[in-house]
Amino acid sequence: LQTKHHIFKVKPFITPGNEGMVHHITIFKCHKNPNRTVVPHEHPGHECHTPNMPQDWGECYFGNVIGGWAVGTGDLSFPDHVGFPLGDEDDGGEVLIEMHYDNPMSKQGVLDHSGLTFLYTPELRQ
């Protein structure tokens, strides 16, 4: 984004058939770091808090929590006067998304494309 915007709603989308396995999703806004490891779009991701996760992404945990989703919840809607800033001077242009699963049957070969959609506006809120 070239200018500051505000997120006003976060909407989950859960891959059909995976409703019982996707447990929760948390999104962190990363601060600027021009040296952060770039992960290709098609990358399958990393296990959270393990040595295979690039160390420079760990600093995103010290940023801001944008929002999240958990089993039993729906959309996260901010009040009409509230928005979460994107595109401001502290915006690194990257987010860290943690997705945790519950797979008690140890089902193998499951593909998941679940995630969150951010609705945002250039009309800034208070």
PLY file of the C-alpha trace (Angstrom):
ply
format ascii 1.0
element vertex 126
property float x
property float y
property float z
element edge 125
property int vertex1
property int vertex2
end_header
0.00 0.00 0.00
1.24 3.46 -0.82
-0.83 5.20 1.86
-2.21 4.36 5.27
-5.35 2.20 5.33
-7.38 0.63 8.12
-8.44 -3.00 8.39
-12.04 -3.11 9.56
-12.87 -6.82 9.24
-11.05 -10.17 9.20
-12.94 -13.07 7.62
-11.86 -16.71 7.92
-12.02 -19.18 5.07
-11.57 -22.81 6.03
-10.86 -25.43 3.36
-13.99 -27.58 2.94
-13.48 -30.87 4.74
-10.86 -29.43 7.10
-13.30 -27.75 9.49
-12.49 -30.29 12.19
-8.72 -29.93 11.84
-8.04 -26.19 11.62
-7.92 -25.12 15.26
-6.85 -21.46 15.23
-5.07 -18.79 13.20
-3.15 -15.80 14.57
-1.77 -12.92 12.49
1.09 -10.64 13.53
2.08 -7.41 11.76
5.85 -7.33 11.21
7.85 -4.15 11.70
10.20 -3.00 8.94
13.27 -5.14 8.39
14.87 -4.87 4.92
17.01 -7.94 5.69
14.13 -10.30 6.58
14.28 -13.66 4.82
11.88 -13.65 1.87
9.77 -16.78 1.61
8.39 -17.61 -1.87
4.60 -17.57 -2.24
4.50 -21.32 -2.93
6.55 -22.17 0.18
4.66 -24.66 2.40
5.56 -22.81 5.60
7.50 -23.68 8.73
6.66 -25.24 12.04
6.20 -22.47 14.62
9.04 -21.79 17.05
11.38 -24.45 15.62
14.94 -24.15 14.26
13.67 -24.49 10.68
11.74 -21.20 11.01
13.94 -18.28 9.83
15.18 -16.54 12.98
14.51 -13.07 11.62
10.77 -13.84 11.44
10.71 -14.33 15.21
10.85 -10.57 15.68
7.32 -10.38 14.20
6.04 -11.79 17.49
7.08 -8.47 19.05
4.93 -6.53 16.59
1.20 -6.15 16.81
-1.44 -8.85 16.71
-3.78 -7.90 13.86
-6.37 -10.53 14.62
-7.17 -14.16 14.57
-9.72 -16.87 14.34
-10.48 -19.94 16.44
-12.95 -22.80 16.30
-16.43 -21.56 17.14
-15.84 -17.96 16.09
-16.73 -16.14 12.89
-15.70 -12.85 11.35
-13.73 -10.39 13.45
-15.42 -7.02 12.92
-13.96 -3.89 14.42
-16.34 -1.25 15.79
-17.31 1.44 13.24
-14.80 3.94 14.62
-11.87 1.48 14.93
-9.39 0.27 12.32
-6.05 -1.50 12.41
-3.40 0.49 10.48
-1.66 -0.81 7.37
0.66 1.14 5.12
1.84 3.45 7.91
5.47 4.36 8.62
5.95 1.27 10.82
4.51 -1.17 8.29
7.07 -3.66 7.03
4.66 -4.92 4.37
4.74 -8.43 5.81
2.70 -10.44 8.26
3.42 -13.65 10.14
0.52 -16.08 10.10
0.41 -18.97 12.56
-2.04 -21.77 11.85
-2.45 -24.53 14.37
-4.15 -27.80 13.67
-5.85 -30.52 15.69
-5.37 -33.91 14.04
-6.15 -36.52 16.72
-6.63 -39.27 14.10
-3.16 -38.54 12.60
-4.71 -38.25 9.15
-1.98 -38.21 6.47
-1.83 -36.32 3.19
-4.23 -33.53 4.15
-3.83 -30.36 2.10
-5.08 -27.13 3.58
-5.61 -23.74 1.99
-7.41 -22.10 4.89
-6.63 -18.53 5.82
-8.02 -15.10 6.48
-9.29 -12.32 4.25
-8.62 -8.75 5.40
-11.13 -6.07 4.46
-9.56 -2.62 4.57
-10.30 0.93 3.53
-8.36 4.12 2.73
-11.00 5.99 4.78
-9.25 6.18 8.13
-11.17 5.62 11.33
-10.40 7.09 14.74
0 1
1 2
2 3
3 4
4 5
5 6
6 7
7 8
8 9
9 10
10 11
11 12
12 13
13 14
14 15
15 16
16 17
17 18
18 19
19 20
20 21
21 22
22 23
23 24
24 25
25 26
26 27
27 28
28 29
29 30
30 31
31 32
32 33
33 34
34 35
35 36
36 37
37 38
38 39
39 40
40 41
41 42
42 43
43 44
44 45
45 46
46 47
47 48
48 49
49 50
50 51
51 52
52 53
53 54
54 55
55 56
56 57
57 58
58 59
59 60
60 61
61 62
62 63
63 64
64 65
65 66
66 67
67 68
68 69
69 70
70 71
71 72
72 73
73 74
74 75
75 76
76 77
77 78
78 79
79 80
80 81
81 82
82 83
83 84
84 85
85 86
86 87
87 88
88 89
89 90
90 91
91 92
92 93
93 94
94 95
95 96
96 97
97 98
98 99
99 100
100 101
101 102
102 103
103 104
104 105
105 106
106 107
107 108
108 109
109 110
110 111
111 112
112 113
113 114
114 115
115 116
116 117
117 118
118 119
119 120
120 121
121 122
122 123
123 124
124 125
